[in-house]
């Protein structure tokens, strides 16, 4: 492949249970429809994915995505579930519904002991914290034999093709994005005295020159967490892409499925390492307890899907980790005014996900648990509506 043909497949996964998204930011994200109108109106191809549950807690989502041909929609499980902790029946349930419009599934916490758990021919996964395992348990570390992922853009397991999102390839672009969204107006001496947006666009040009097909994930909510800009960040970025004539660097993932299939090397099944979520005892106890719950019907599957969301463990990690608990970033708005950007945890997420497990274990009403929460934020209200609709 010619070096002039480097492409950026820009993937924006969404997650309404995002552990860093505080109540006010969640509301702003909802009001701005996560910037999807700005992204879609640019006409530049991107890929978006949301969990199945998100299509109900964001009532505008399905209609908004359908408006823009430039947005490809990946499939995803019903929730941001810790699939490695789920029994076979639950993994099947999580992956049974196809919502996207392309034959690709995004797994945030990928684990598929058998390829038939993957609902589409293609799937994407981050190469960091993944290893091929010779078996599928973490209960006894001594039983795990770890080998490296193949040095290839993609892997093949059975008749499925796994597309690797390689951190070493997308890392420079992502780091420049975070710098840009945090402070778009201050010149950075480390980038040859350029404005952050110009430095970010340079990284797009670098991808074009590299000849690599780079699949880059960026949480679509990040502009509401480490930035005050919100959807304006996407507007500035895509306008900058057009001003530089870099539209051709962006490609829909469907244009390269043939490439990923032809380049795929056989591999054992990748497995997300759970140690990231088990630093503290409360995290480990909670995640292990999920595997002891055996849902008996559709209602209990829905509740376990919510309870299994990895974001409760992420929120606990920030809450209990002193070095992260008080992380405050210095940022600026477009007028150059200083702003403080807290990178912290959402107590709402902890309460909403934990309540789903309590309702399962105690066999009581999830909706009533939610109505008793002290902070009736928009996020909590949407989850109450979801619980009411499904009689949870």
N, C-alpha and C positions, 0 to 999 in steps of 0.2 A: 504494500500500500504506500502510495506517495506520501512524502513528508508534508506536502501541502494540504493533505486531507485530514488533518487533526480535527476532531469534532468534540463538542461538549453536549452531552445528554444531561440536561439540567432537570433533576428530579426533586420535587417539592412534596415530601410526605407531610400530611396533616394529622393532628391528633388532638381531639378535644379534651383529653385527660392529661395534657402536657403538664408535668409536675412543676415546671418553672413559671407557668402562666398564671399570674395573680388575678384576682377578681376584676379589677378595673381594666387590666390588659385583655382579659378574656372578653369583656364587654366591648372594648374597642375593636378587637379582632372580629367579633360578630357584626358590629355595625359596619365595618369596612369589608365584610365578606372575605376576610383574610387576604385582601388585595387581589383576589382572583379576577375581578373586572379589569383592573389595570394590567395584570399579566396577560389575560386573554386578548384585550384590545391591542396589545403590542403586535400581535400576529406572529411573534417569535415562538417557535416550537418549544414546549416544555412538557414534562410529565408530572402528573399529580397523583397522589394516592391518599385515600382516607379509609379508616376502618369502617366496617359495615354499620356499626352503631352510630358513627358520626353523621351518617346521612339522615338520621332521625333527630339528633340533638342540634344539628344545624339545618333548619328547615329550608334554607335558601340554597343549599349546597348542590343538589342534583340539578336543579334548574340552571344555576350559574355555570356549572361545568358544561352543560349541554349547549350553551350559547356560543362556545368558542372552539372552532375546528382545530386551532393551533394547540389546544390542551389535550394531550393523551391521558387517559385515566387508567392507571394500574389497578389490579385487584389487590385486596389485602384481607387478612382475617377479620373477624367480627370486632375484635378489640386488639389493644396493644399487648396481647396476652403473653405470659411467660410459658410459651408452648413446651419447653423442655420439662416443665413440672406437670403437664397435663397427661392424663391417660389417653389411650388410643381413641376411645369413643369421643373424647372432648376435642382432640386434634381434628378428627373428621368433622365434627360440628363447626369448629372455628373456620374451617376452610371450605365449607360446602357451598356457600353462596358466591356467585360470580357477579360482581357489580361493575367492574371496569369495562372499557371498550377495546382493550387490546389483550393479547394472550400472554400477559406477564403479571406475575404476582410479587408484591413486595412484602417481605417478612422482616419486621423490626427485630424480633428475637428468633431468628431462624432455627428450626429444628424439624427434621423430617426423617424419622428412622426408616421409613419406606417411601419411595418416590410417589406412590399413589396418593399420598396425603397432599401432594402439590397439585392444585386444581387446574393449572395451566401448563403448557409445554415449557415456558420460560419462567424463571424467577430471579430476583435480584437479592444480593446480600452483601453486607459490609465485610471486607476481608479482615478487619481488626477484630480480635477476640473470637475468632472462629478457627476451629481445627477439625480435620476429619478424624472421626473416632472409630475404633474397631468394635466398640459396643455402644450402648446408648443409656448409660447410667452415670450419675455423679455420686452415687451413694458411697462408693468405695474408690477413692482416687487411685489406688494401686491397680484396679482393674482396667483403667483407662490407658489405652495405647494411642499416643498422639503422633501424627505425622504432619508434614507441611502440606499446605494447599499447593496444587500444581502451579508452576510459573506460566500462567496463561491468562488470557482475558476472561475465560469462562471455563466451567467444568461440566462434565456429563455424569449424571447418576441415573442409571436405567435409561429411560427415554426422555428424561428431563434435562434441560440446559440451565445451569446456574450462572448468571452474569455477575461478575465480581465488581463491586464498587471499591476501587483501590485507593486507599488513603494517600499513598505516596504520589499518586497522580492528581487527585483533586485537592489535596491539602493546601498547596500554595494559593489556589483560587479561593478556597473557603476561608483561610486566614485573612486574606485581603478583603473578603466580603465582611467579616466581622469587624475589621478595622473601619471600613467605610460606613457601615450602619451605625456604629457607635459614635463616630465623630466625622461627619462628612466634609467639614470645612477647614480642619487644621492640617497644614502641610506636614508630611512625615519625612524627616530627614533621612530615615533609613531607606526610603524609596526614591532617592534622587530628587528630593524637594518637589514631589508631585502631590497634587490633591489625592485623597483616598480613592475617589471614583476613577481618576486616571490610572492610578496604580492597579486598581481592580481590573480595568479594561485591558491593561497590559498583560494581566494573567490570562485573559481570554485569548489574546494574540499569541501568547506562549503556547497555549494548547493547540492553536491552529498550526504553529510551526513544528510542534512535536511529532505530528503524525499519529498520535494516540487517539483512540476512541475513549474518552473519559466520561464515566458515569458519575456525576457528582450529586450527592444528596444534601439538601439544605432544608431543615424543618421550616415549613412555611410560616410557622408562628414566631420564628426567631426575631422578626422585625418588630415584634410586640414585647420582646423580653430583653434583649441586649441593645435596645434602640428606642428612641422616642419617635422615630420617623413613621412607623407603621407602613401602610401601603405606599407612601411617598418614596420609600427606599426602592421598591420595584419600579416605580415610574422613572426615577432618576437613572436607575441602572439600564433599563431597556431603551430609554431615550439616548443614553450614552452609547449603547451598543449600535444603535442606528446611526448616530453622528459619526462613529468611527468606521461604519461600513462593515461591521462584524456579524451581521445577521446570519451569514452563511456558515458560521462556526457552529451554530446551534442546530441540532438535529433531533427528530423524534426517534425514540428508541426502536420503533418498528422498522425504521430504515436500515437498521444494523442487526436485526435478528438473524439473518442469514450468515452474516459475518461471525456472530457469537456462536452459532451452531457449528460452523466449519472450523473454528479455532478451539472448540471445547476439548479439554483433555479429561479422560476418565478419573474419577475421584471417589473416595469413600464419602459418606454423607457428612456434610458440614454440620457443626453443632455449636450453638452460641454458648460461650463460657459464662456460667452464672456467678462466678466469683465477684464480678463487678457489682452485683446487687446484694452480696452477702457479707459485707464488711462488718456489720453490726448484728448482734444476736437477734434483735427483734426482726430484722430483715430475713435472716436465715430461718427462724422459726415460722414466720408467716409464709414464706415461699414453700417450705417443706410441707406445711399443713395443707396446702392446696391439693397436693397429690393424694391426700387421704379422703378427699371429698369426691363422691361418685354420683353425679347427677342422674336423676331417674326420669326426667321429662324435659320438655322444651323450656319451661319456666326456670328450672334449676340450671340448665345449660346457659341460659342468658345471665343468670346471677353469677355463676362461676366465671363466665367470660369477663364480666365487669371486675369481679374480685381478683382475677388473675392478672390484671393490668400491671405491667412492670413499673408504672409511674408511681405507685405507692412506695415501692422500694427506693426509687430515685429520690422521692420527696423525703423519706426517712433519712436517706444518706446525707442530704443537705442539712436537714434539721439537726442531726446528731453529730455531724462533722464540723467541729468548731472552726476549722480553717476555711470552710466553705459557707458556714452559716451566715457570716457577716460580710460576704463578698459584695463590695460596692464598686462598680466601674464608673470612671469619670467619662462623661460624654458631652456632646454639644448638639444643639438643634441647628437648623439651617441658618439661623440668624447669628450663630456663634455664641449663644448663651450657654453657660455651663449647666449640665444636668447630671443628676446622680442616677445610676442605673443599677438597682438591686438585683443580683442574681441569687435568688433564694428559693423557697419552696412554697407550694400551695397547700395550706392546711385543708382546703376544700377537697382536694384530690385524695388526701389521706382519709378523710371522713367518708367520702362518697364510695370509695373502693372498699374500705374496711366494712362499711355498713352492708354491702352486698354479701360479704362472707358471713357477717353476723346473721343476716336474714336466712341464709342457707343453713347454717349450723343450728340456729334456734327455730327454724321453720316458721318464721313470722314475716310480716309485711315489710318489704324493702321500702316501699313508698312511705310508710309511717316513720321508719327510721330517718329518712331524708327530711321529712317535714319537721322533725324535731331538732335538726341541726341549727346551731345558733346563727350562722351566716347564710342567709337565704339569697345567695348571689345568683346572677343570671345562669351561671353554669349549674348550680344546684337546682334551680327552677327547671331547667331543661331536662335534667336527670329525673326530677319528680314527674315531669310530663311523660318521659320515656317509661318510667316504672308504672305509671297509671295506665298508659296505652297497652302495655303488655301484662298488666295485672301481676306485677311483681311485688 
